[in-house]
């Protein structure tokens, strides 16, 4: 009996490890296909599109993961679990694929962090116990806090420099020096866009608009996660390995 329990615990650990890296790989693949450039290149981390699109698309997997953990365990840790997986997959990809393989320095390709927003999502679900309040409060704060949470890492690249007689940022100069094969980056100047008409505060407008859309995005994907957790196959896995009733 003791040996059987020990083997079941080992199986539980293996399943959790596989689940963790599966979520991380799926999350990273989705992130690369949707907002990969804003995540990767420091000269793409502008105040207009980066705080608007990146948290909006990246709230999907935390919402699904949070639904699964909340449905079967009543544990408000799903968003943090998913984001930690994304961070591990991101840094593994950046170090192995871009720094060691292609020679890009980490100062050019560092990844953004979603951990503060994920912790807020889990905290709101823990305090309220309501997916609706989590969507309204946590979903909006997930996007609104994204830019301030990453600002300490981004601030040095916002310093103004003179480059060939024109004002630019350090991020722009890095983009000029390390051009990519996909498009001529020297033709693109960071932060060029119509949102500058909003009183020179495009990051605030982008964050607020992204927060509004993230409420809807979170609600849709949390519902998808709840539906996935009710599938017979998923219930059987939880019943077999976690000791839960199907």
C-alpha positions as CSV (number, residue, x, y, z in Angstrom):
1,X,0.0,0.0,0.0
2,X,2.8,2.4,0.9
3,X,4.6,1.6,-2.4
4,X,1.4,2.2,-4.3
5,X,0.9,5.6,-2.7
6,X,4.5,6.5,-3.4
7,X,4.1,5.6,-7.1
8,X,0.9,7.6,-7.3
9,X,2.7,10.7,-5.9
10,X,5.5,10.2,-8.4
11,X,2.9,10.0,-11.2
12,X,1.2,13.2,-9.8
13,X,4.5,15.1,-9.9
14,X,5.3,13.9,-13.5
15,X,1.8,14.9,-14.6
16,X,2.1,18.3,-13.1
17,X,5.6,18.8,-14.7
18,X,4.3,17.8,-18.1
19,X,1.2,20.0,-17.6
20,X,3.5,22.9,-16.6
21,X,5.7,22.7,-19.7
22,X,2.8,22.0,-22.0
23,X,1.1,25.2,-20.9
24,X,4.4,27.0,-21.1
25,X,5.1,25.8,-24.7
26,X,1.5,26.5,-25.8
27,X,1.6,29.9,-24.2
28,X,4.9,30.8,-25.8
29,X,3.8,29.6,-29.3
30,X,0.6,31.7,-29.1
31,X,2.6,34.7,-27.9
32,X,5.2,34.5,-30.7
33,X,2.5,34.2,-33.4
34,X,0.5,37.1,-32.1
35,X,2.8,39.7,-30.4
36,X,6.2,38.2,-30.8
37,X,8.0,41.3,-32.1
38,X,6.8,43.5,-29.2
39,X,7.9,40.8,-26.8
40,X,11.3,40.3,-28.3
41,X,12.9,43.5,-29.7
42,X,13.6,46.3,-27.3
43,X,13.1,48.9,-30.1
44,X,9.6,47.6,-30.7
45,X,8.6,48.2,-27.0
46,X,6.9,51.5,-27.8
47,X,4.3,53.3,-25.8
48,X,1.5,52.8,-28.4
49,X,1.1,49.2,-29.4
50,X,3.2,47.3,-26.8
51,X,1.0,48.1,-23.8
52,X,-2.1,47.7,-25.9
53,X,-1.7,44.4,-27.6
54,X,0.8,42.4,-25.5
55,X,-1.2,42.1,-22.2
56,X,-4.5,41.8,-24.3
57,X,-3.4,38.6,-26.1
58,X,-1.4,37.2,-23.2
59,X,-4.3,37.2,-20.8
60,X,-5.8,34.2,-22.6
61,X,-3.8,31.4,-21.1
62,X,-3.8,32.7,-17.6
63,X,-7.6,32.9,-17.8
64,X,-7.9,29.2,-19.0
65,X,-5.3,28.0,-16.4
66,X,-7.1,29.9,-13.7
67,X,-10.4,28.3,-14.6
68,X,-8.9,24.8,-14.4
69,X,-7.3,25.4,-11.1
70,X,-10.4,27.1,-9.7
71,X,-12.8,24.5,-10.9
72,X,-11.0,21.4,-9.6
73,X,-8.9,22.7,-6.7
74,X,-10.4,26.0,-5.6
75,X,-6.8,27.3,-5.8
76,X,-6.3,30.9,-7.0
77,X,-2.9,30.2,-8.5
78,X,-3.7,29.5,-12.2
79,X,-2.7,32.8,-13.7
80,X,0.7,32.8,-11.8
81,X,1.2,29.2,-12.8
82,X,0.7,30.0,-16.5
83,X,2.8,33.2,-16.5
84,X,5.7,31.4,-14.7
85,X,5.6,28.8,-17.4
86,X,5.7,31.5,-20.1
87,X,8.6,33.3,-18.4
88,X,10.7,30.0,-18.3
89,X,9.9,29.3,-22.0
90,X,10.6,32.9,-23.0
91,X,14.0,33.1,-21.4
92,X,15.0,29.6,-22.6
93,X,14.0,30.7,-26.1
94,X,15.9,34.0,-25.9
95,X,19.1,32.6,-24.4
96,X,19.3,29.5,-26.5
97,X,17.8,30.7,-29.8
98,X,18.7,34.4,-30.0
99,X,21.7,35.0,-27.8
100,X,23.7,31.7,-28.2
101,X,22.5,30.8,-31.7
102,X,22.2,34.1,-33.6
103,X,24.4,36.3,-31.4
104,X,21.8,39.0,-30.4
105,X,22.7,40.5,-26.9
106,X,20.1,40.2,-24.1
107,X,20.0,44.0,-24.0
108,X,18.2,43.8,-27.4
109,X,15.9,40.9,-26.8
110,X,14.9,40.9,-23.1
111,X,11.3,39.7,-22.5
112,X,8.6,41.6,-20.7
113,X,7.1,40.4,-17.4
114,X,3.5,39.6,-16.8
115,X,4.0,38.4,-13.2
116,X,2.5,41.4,-11.4
117,X,-0.6,41.3,-13.4
118,X,-1.0,37.5,-12.9
119,X,-0.6,37.9,-9.2
120,X,-3.3,40.6,-9.2
121,X,-5.6,38.2,-11.1
122,X,-5.1,35.5,-8.6
123,X,-5.4,37.9,-5.7
124,X,-8.8,39.2,-6.9
125,X,-10.1,35.7,-7.4
126,X,-8.9,34.7,-3.9
127,X,-10.5,37.8,-2.2
128,X,-13.8,37.8,-4.1
129,X,-14.2,34.2,-5.2
130,X,-16.1,35.6,-8.2
131,X,-15.0,35.1,-11.8
132,X,-17.1,38.1,-12.8
133,X,-15.3,40.4,-10.4
134,X,-12.0,38.9,-11.4
135,X,-12.8,39.7,-15.0
136,X,-13.8,43.3,-14.2
137,X,-11.1,44.2,-11.6
138,X,-8.3,41.7,-12.3
139,X,-8.7,41.6,-16.0
140,X,-8.5,45.4,-16.3
141,X,-5.6,45.7,-13.8
142,X,-3.7,43.0,-15.7
143,X,-3.3,45.3,-18.6
144,X,-3.2,48.6,-16.8
145,X,-0.3,47.6,-14.6
146,X,1.7,46.0,-17.4
147,X,3.5,49.2,-18.6
148,X,4.4,50.4,-15.0
149,X,5.6,47.0,-14.1
150,X,8.0,46.9,-17.0
151,X,9.1,50.5,-16.9
152,X,12.1,50.0,-14.6
153,X,13.6,47.7,-17.2
154,X,12.6,49.9,-20.1
155,X,13.5,53.3,-18.8
156,X,17.3,53.2,-19.8
157,X,16.3,52.7,-23.4
158,X,14.1,55.8,-23.4
159,X,17.1,58.1,-23.0
160,X,17.3,60.7,-25.8
161,X,20.4,60.7,-28.0
162,X,21.4,62.4,-31.2
163,X,21.9,60.0,-34.1
164,X,23.1,61.3,-37.4
165,X,21.7,64.8,-36.7
166,X,18.3,63.5,-35.5
167,X,16.8,62.9,-32.1
168,X,16.3,59.3,-31.3
169,X,16.2,57.0,-28.3
170,X,18.7,54.4,-27.2
171,X,16.3,51.7,-28.3
172,X,16.2,53.3,-31.8
173,X,20.0,53.3,-32.0
174,X,20.1,49.6,-31.0
175,X,17.5,48.9,-33.7
176,X,19.6,50.7,-36.3
177,X,22.7,48.7,-35.3
178,X,21.1,45.3,-35.1
179,X,18.9,45.1,-38.2
180,X,16.8,41.9,-38.7
181,X,16.2,40.0,-41.8
182,X,12.4,40.2,-41.7
183,X,12.1,43.9,-42.5
184,X,14.5,46.9,-42.7
185,X,14.2,48.2,-39.1
186,X,16.2,51.3,-39.9
187,X,13.0,52.5,-41.6
188,X,11.0,52.3,-38.5
189,X,11.2,54.9,-35.7
190,X,9.8,53.7,-32.4
191,X,6.6,55.4,-31.1
192,X,5.6,56.8,-34.4
193,X,1.8,56.8,-34.5
194,X,-1.5,58.7,-34.2
195,X,-1.8,58.1,-30.4
196,X,0.7,61.0,-29.9
197,X,-2.2,63.3,-30.5
198,X,-3.6,62.4,-27.0
199,X,-1.6,64.9,-25.1
200,X,1.7,63.1,-25.5
201,X,0.5,60.3,-23.2
202,X,-0.2,57.3,-25.6
203,X,0.9,54.8,-22.9
204,X,-2.0,55.8,-20.6
205,X,-4.6,55.7,-23.4
206,X,-3.2,52.3,-24.6
207,X,-3.2,50.8,-21.1
208,X,-6.8,52.0,-20.4
209,X,-8.1,50.7,-23.7
210,X,-6.3,47.4,-23.3
211,X,-7.7,47.1,-19.8
212,X,-11.2,47.5,-21.1
213,X,-10.7,44.9,-23.8
214,X,-9.0,42.5,-21.4
215,X,-12.2,42.3,-19.3
216,X,-13.9,40.8,-22.4
217,X,-10.9,38.7,-23.3
218,X,-10.6,37.3,-19.8
219,X,-14.3,36.5,-19.6
220,X,-14.3,34.6,-22.9
221,X,-11.2,32.5,-22.2
222,X,-12.2,31.8,-18.6
223,X,-15.5,30.4,-19.9
224,X,-13.5,28.3,-22.4
225,X,-11.4,27.0,-19.5
226,X,-14.5,26.1,-17.5
227,X,-15.9,24.2,-20.4
228,X,-12.6,22.4,-20.9
229,X,-12.5,21.4,-17.3
230,X,-15.9,19.7,-17.6
231,X,-14.8,17.4,-20.4
232,X,-15.1,13.7,-19.4
233,X,-11.5,13.0,-20.2
234,X,-10.3,15.9,-18.0
235,X,-12.5,14.7,-15.2
236,X,-11.2,11.2,-15.4
237,X,-7.6,12.4,-15.2
238,X,-8.3,14.5,-12.1
239,X,-10.3,11.6,-10.6
240,X,-7.6,9.1,-11.2
241,X,-4.5,11.0,-10.2
242,X,-5.7,13.8,-7.9
243,X,-8.3,11.9,-5.9
244,X,-11.2,14.1,-7.0
245,X,-14.7,13.0,-7.7
246,X,-15.5,12.9,-11.4
